[in-house]
Amino acid sequence: MHLIAEAFLAMPPIARVILVLGLVSAAGLALGNIRIRGVGLGIGGVLFTGIAGGHLAKEAGVHFNTEMMDFIRDFGLVLFVYTIGIQVGPGFFAALKRQGLVLNLLALVAVAGSVAVAAVLDVTGVIPLGAALGVFAGGVTNAPALAATQQVLTEVHADALTLALPGLAFAVTYPFGIAGNLIAMGLVRLGFRIDPQAEAAAFDARRRAEAAAVDTVNVTVTNPGVEGVRLGDLHILPQMGVVASRILRGGRLEVAGPDVALRLGDVLHLVGPRPRLAEVSRLLGTESAAVLSTKGTDVRWERVVVTANAVLGKPIATIVAAIEARTAQAVVISRVTRAGVELVPSAALKLQFGDILTIIGHPPDVAVAAGVIGNSTRRLQQVELVPVFLGMALGAVAGSVPLFLPGMPAPLRLGLAGGPLIVAILLGRLGHLGPLVWFMPPAANLVLREIGIVLFLAVLGVASGDRFVETLASGAGWPWMAWGVLVTLVPLLVTGVLARAVFRLDFLSICGLMAGAQTNPPGLSYANAVAPSEAPALAYATVYPLAMCLRILAPQVMVLLLS
């Protein structure tokens, strides 16, 4: 054992840090995978093994380079929030329009509740202001709030003891802040007898219903008023959001190109929202039972993925014109699938990387269309690293911009948690800028996201472990721990009950709301593991920016009002 200790101490400082973080992370992930009655620590296990590792390192007299550890922690945090933003960016603003006001109102309730509990602890003399601020930051798992606390206490020239208290209280309450978040989710789930899998299925169904459901119908042309009219001149189709993809004439199936002139007895295969299809059918003729299958004909359909830079951001009308300039006959784009939702391909719809187009045409023409649009499997699986690093750099800049507010002793900053998240959401929504594409394959996004949060928790645990046991042994830490649980649970339970009982939100969105209101990445990881759905991440990203700003601002307000 002595030889192992000597060999460890003889290692270069960087290798020593990598060894410890590697062992702590592996052990923490293994611990998180242990489940008792279906409940486990999940990614939060890394924090607890980090605390154990930090304590053992202190006992052995091992010290780590502070700047190196801070860099790894902050880089992991940036990586985590950036990939979250890229994931939810395409659907973020749509979610904000639907229920963003309600979610942010509930997040405000959660933040105000934790501030009120911490303020009461100080005003009633239960714990001093420095400890109350540390309990607030740790109980809501917000390291930037701790940094803001230290900064504002320095600005008001607090004494040395007051300056030391927030960090100690934060170290004691932070682990249980994570646990309290998970407990609150579990209590809401049990209290309302919720089935997460059913909630996930219902959420996904609602998302699809928000876009008009795309359906098909075959219509026999019987209206003499449209005989001889070119499909390209039949303006009722684009006005109704309907596309004609195939036409059956005299027993022969053809592509319904814009130059095809209608004849009585033609059978059209129409694609569009079901209510609109019924209207168009009545105008053109009657619904038909004829089958317009491409099987056994010289017409075929194929799904093609948008991967070519040249078509990104271009409207469908422009793309179809470019394809037809290279083909002998017409092709028709009958559907667009984006993020799992089917859209009617209106002429003005602009294409995004990863869109899936259903193309109808003759085989050589479909092949030409696929070449124009891209359809590259390799690009779908490839991570564009230049946009990743550029996006994180822009996020760091955004997080460092000072926001001056009246009466505040120091400027407010979004920091390395809020800045990269907001930038990533905007870039994810933008999709591309020239040759830069911010689409990230889901598997790659998940890997980078998990690596980021594991590094963040491992370093935070090791940094807290050297004083965690000592603080508890002194007796001072136990009351802080108890009050930290109170700061965590009371506001979250109030918020969760309001969200479910009053606003009727789905459980997974409530989980994302709770994690986002606490700015708690492990809580989001737990919510993602409960059931496969985008609901937690969308709710998290919807409330995170406001919650982060309020969490950072709250200690400054508390010091000004209570000191």
PyMOL commands that set and color helices and strands:
alter all, ss='L'
color gray80, all
select helices_A, chain A and resi 2-10+13-32+42-59+66-123+129-139+143-155+160-191+196-210+224-226+231-233+236-240+274-284+309-311+316-324+363-373+377-381+385-400+415-430+442-473+477-502+507-517+521-530+535-562
alter helices_A, ss='H'
color red, helices_A
select strands_A, chain A and resi 214-221+243-249+252-255+267-273+285-287+300-305+332-338+341-343+356-361+432-433+436-437
alter strands_A, ss='S'
color yellow, strands_A
deselect
rebuild
show_as cartoon
